[in-house]
Amino acid sequence: MREKTEGDMARWKLIAICSAVLVVGAGVVLAVLKVRVRMVWLPPGTLQDCVQHSDLDLQVRACSEIIDRDRLAGWAYSNRSHAYGDKGELDLAIADATKAIEIEPRFAPAYVNRAGAYVKKGDSDGAIADANKAIEIDPGLALAFANRAAAYVNKRDSDRAIADATKAIEVAPTLATAYASRAVAYVGKGDSDRAIADATKAIELNPQEANAYAYRGNAHGAKGNYDRAIADYTSAIEINPKNAGYFNSRAWAYFKAGKAVQGWPDAERSLQLRPDDAYTLDTRGHIFEALGRPAEAIADFRRALSIEPTLQETRDALKRLGAER
């Protein structure tokens, strides 16, 4: 092995700081935390690649290389969790965040990462518990409030969601995801104008915030502006074509606009991505009914109710079709 030159020595990195935290949607915040101080040999650029968040695959590779060289680099597990979360690989995101917490139990960003992944998996209680822990450790961590807001949205607790999103905005006024979370909470309260204003602000701050377009679409739809809703859902789909909810929302907007034929492919695509979603089955059922295909509509409505028995609109549709049990 050749001896290291002075230039080679510059490639040694002091592993002590930096973690990117996972948010719901886009946005990266760097938290500085002294973890351990020791010398670890890294190829040039590896540390920066693990911290950046514009290229998720590169981030995963770089963080993995750091972890291979330093199995106690909790911050690298946390950053890789961030990348996995935004790639939609939620089980891997949770596993990495959990490992980071095992290594550094007081590392707040790891709890935020795991909370964000739990939100996306629909585990609102788990997300709230992790966000609470992050806030206990660092009350100034805006993304902890933003992720807890998203969890409260999923629990249909709009008032708490608005309070948490507002707190996140107070701490970090340029945090797009906080405005997006507050927007969807306002939709839940029927305040479409405030929802549109917050979603628009989120888009101004981060034009790649797909959820903000979707939430603004929800608000436009609630106001009966279906063409605007369709345009916003289309923007969300262009940013994230793997989100089943966006396709379902656009399918419903097409249906409500009297364009059931155009909505059918979106409902199909949504069900390809998420086959057992009761709300999308309900959407497709309504589209089948509008297209004069009652047998298929009844089948979808019944399947939707078998998954989610509380869907009153679905029950009403079966009654309308003379198929109520």
N, C-alpha and C positions, 0 to 999 in steps of 0.2 A: 504494500500500500504506500502510495506516495505521501510525502509529508504535506501537511496543510500549509498553504501560503497565507500571507496576511489577508489576501482577498478572500480565501476560503474561510478564514476565521470570522469574517463579516457575515457569513451565512449562519453562524450559530445564533439561535434565537433564545431570548430570555423568556421562558414561559411563565407569565405572571398575570396577564390582563386580557381583557376583551371578551365580550360575548354578545352575539346578536340574538335578539329575542323574537320569538314567533308571535305574529299578530294574526287577527282574523282579517284576511285580505292582505293588501300590500303595505309596505312600510317597514323600515328597519331602524332600530335604535341601538346604539352601542352603549353597553354598560361596562364600567371599569371596576374590576374587583380583584384585589390581590389574593391569589389562590395559593401558589407556591412559587418559589424562585429556584430554578435550577436550569442548567444548560442542556438543551436538546438540539441535536443536529437536524436541521430541516433544509431541503432544497430551496433555492431562491424563490420567493414569491408565495410559498406555501401558506405562511401565516396570513398574509393578506387575502389569499384566495379563500381561506376558511372563514374569514370575517366578512368578505363581500357577500352580497345577496342578489346580484343581478343575473348571475349564471348559477342556477341551482345544482346542476350536475357537477360543475367545477367545484362548487362549495362542498358537496358531498365527498368528492375525491380528495380534496385538500384536507378536510377535517379527518377523513379516514386515515390519511397518511400520518397525520399528527397523532391520532389515537394508536396507530400501529407502533409508533415510536415512544409513546407515553400513555400507558393505559390508565393513568390517573389524571389525565387532562380533562377534567369535568367540563370546562368551558367549551372544549372542542365537541364533546358529546352534545352539549346544549346547542351549539351552532349547527351541528349536523341535524339535530332534531328540528331546528328552524327550517332547514332546507327540505327535509323529508315532509314536514307539515305542509309546506307550500307546493310540494310535488303531489300531494294527495296520498302519500304513503304513511297513513296515520298510525298504524301499529308500530312501524319503525320509529316514527317521531316520538311516540309515547315511550317506547323502550329506551331510546337515547336520553330523553329528558329524565326518565327514572334513574338511569345509570348516573347521569350528572348529579342528581340529587343524592344518590348513595355516596358519591365521592365528596360532594360539597353541600351538606344539608342546609346551609344558609345562603345558597346561591339563588337569589330571587328570580333571575331570568329563566332558569330551568323550570320553575313552577309555572311561569307565564307561558313558556313553550308548551308544556303539557296541558295547561288549561286550554290553549288554543286548539290543540289536537282533540281534546275532549269535546269542545264545542262542535267541531266539525263531525265528530262521531255521534253527536246527539246525546252525550253524557253531560247534561247541564249541571247536575249535582257535583260530579267530579270536577268539572271546570270551575265551579264556584268555590269549592274547597281549595283548589290549587291557587286560584286568584286571591282568596283570603290570606293564604299563607304568604304569597308574594307581597301583598300589601302590609302584612305584619312585619316582614323583614325590611321592606323598603316602601314606605307610604307615599313616596314621590314617583313611583314607577307607573307612568300613565297607561302603559299597555296592560297592566294588571286590571285596571279599572275598565279599559276598553273590552278586554276579553270577558270580564264578569258581566258587563253590559250585554254582550252578545249572548251569554248564557241565560240571562234574565229574559232576553227577547225570545229565546227558544222555549222558555217556561211561560211565555205570554204575560210576564210581569212588566208591563210597559213603564210604570212609574219608576221602579228600581232601575230599569235599563236606562231611562233618561237621566236619572240622577248620576249613575256611574259614568255614562258617556260624557255628561257635562263636566264631571270632575276630571276626566281624562283630558278634555279640551282645555280646562283651566290650567292643568299642569303642562300640556303640550299642545299649544294652539294650532300647530300645523300637522297634527296627527290625523290623517285622512280617515283611517278606519274608525276613529271615535265619532266623527261626523256621520259616517255611514251607519254605525250602530244606532246612533240617536235618530237617524232618519227612519229606519225600519221600526223603531219603537214608536215614533210619531204616527206611522202608518197604522200601527196596532191600536192607537188611541183615536184614530179617525181624523187626525190633523194633517191632511194631505199637503197643505201649503207649507207648513214647517218642514215636513218630510222632504218636499222637493227642494227647499232652500238648503237643508243640511246635505242632501245627496249631491246637489250641484256644487256646494263648497268642497265636499270630499273629492269630486271629480277634478275641480280646479287644482286642488293640492296634489292629487295623484291621478292622472288620466288613465292609469292602468288598474284602478280600484274597481274591479268588475262588480262587486256587490253593490257599489254605489249606483251604478247604472240600473241594476236589477231593482233596487229599492225605490229608485226614482220612477222606474216603470210601474212598480206596485202603486205608488201614489197617483201617477197619471191614470192608471186603470181605475182606481177608486173614484176618481173624478169623472170617469167616463171618456177620458181622452185616449182611446185605444190605439190610435195610430202612433201617438207619442210613446205610449207604453211599448208597442212593438219595436219602435226604433231603439229604445233604451235596452230592451232585452236582446236585441240583435247586437248592440255594442258589447253587452256583457258576454254573449256567446263568442264573439270574435276574440275577446281576451282570454276566455276560459271555455273552450268547446267541450270540456268533459264534465261540466256541471249540469246534472240532470234537471235540477230545479229551474234553471234558466229556460231550458227547452219547454218544460211544462208551463211555465208562466207565459211564454210567448204563444204556446198552443191555446191557452185559455183566452189570451187577449184576442187572438184571431177568431176564436169561437164567439166571444162577446161582440166583436166587430162585424159579425155576420159572414165571416170568411172561414167557415169550418173546413173546407177543402184544404186551405193553406195551413190550417192548424194540425191536421192529421199527421203529417210527417214529423212535426215537432213532438207530438205525443208519443209516436213510435220511438223516436230517438231517445226521449227521456226514459222510456221503459226499457230500452236496451241498456242504458247506463244504470238504471235503478229499477229492476224488474218488479219488485213487490211494493211499490209506493202507492198507497191508497189514493192519494190526491191526484196523481197522474192517471190512475185507472178511472177515477171519477171524471177527469177532463176528457179522456178518450171516450168514455161512455156518453158524455154530452155531445161530443162530436159525432159519434155513430148515430145517436138519436137524430141530430140535425141532418145527417146524410140519408136518413130513411132506412137505417139498418138496426131496427129495434132489438132483434135477438142478440146481436153483438153488444149493443148498449146494455141490455139487461145483464149479460154475462159479466161485463166490466163493473157495473154497479154492485152486483152481488159479491164479486171478488173484492172490491174495495171495502165493502162493509165487513167482510170476513177478516180483514186486516185491521180496519179502524171502524168499530161499530158506532162511533159517535157522529158520523158524518150525516147530519140531518138533510142537507141538500141532496145527497145520494138517495136517502130514503124517500124523499119527496119525488125524485125522478122515477123510482120504481113504482110508486103509487100512481104517478102520471101515466106510466106505461102499462098499468094494470097488472104489475108483477109483484106487488107487495105481499110478503109472506105473513 
